[in-house]
Amino acid sequence: MNSLDKARKASQVIREKLLEHGGHATVNSVQGKAYVIRDAGDGKSFLCRQLPVTPPYRYEVFDVVVQRLQESGGKARKGNGRNYRLGQGRCTEDTIVGAIGKYYWGKQEGDSVFDPVFVLAAVLEWADIAYNGRGYLELMGASEQWD
């Protein structure tokens, strides 16, 4: 069996780990801030008080982030969606926040985007998928292990 046979989706890994922890967990940001994440109970999404969007984020957002990391050689800048619109400044599609805006939310260049990276990066590190550095994310392990 080769490494591609073992490939998994980040969304699956995170959901399973969250359910193993009773459906909720506390994750920590680079700055040490704690965020509680909870499974939404619908099999598709999760909740976090600091991500007040409706509908809530679906686990598949983590697959978008991992794909961006893979396409960037395993490491990518987080970006900034608070001060820039999609396609501008530090919110280009080669950043994590830009990829989420474009490929998860379907936003177009020039649109405003919500910047969830502070929580999502903490979740990815908690799940041992990516290292949450200051200003960047980096995949842990081999890129091929992710589908």
Secondary structure, 3 states (H helix, E strand, C coil): CCHHHHCECHHHHHHHHHHHCCCEEEEECCCCCEEEEEECCCCCEEEECCCCCCCCCECCHHHHHHHHHHHCCCEEECCCCCCCCCCCCCCCCCCHHHHHHHHHCCCCCCCCCCCCHHHHHHHHHHCCCEEEECCEEEECCCHHHEC
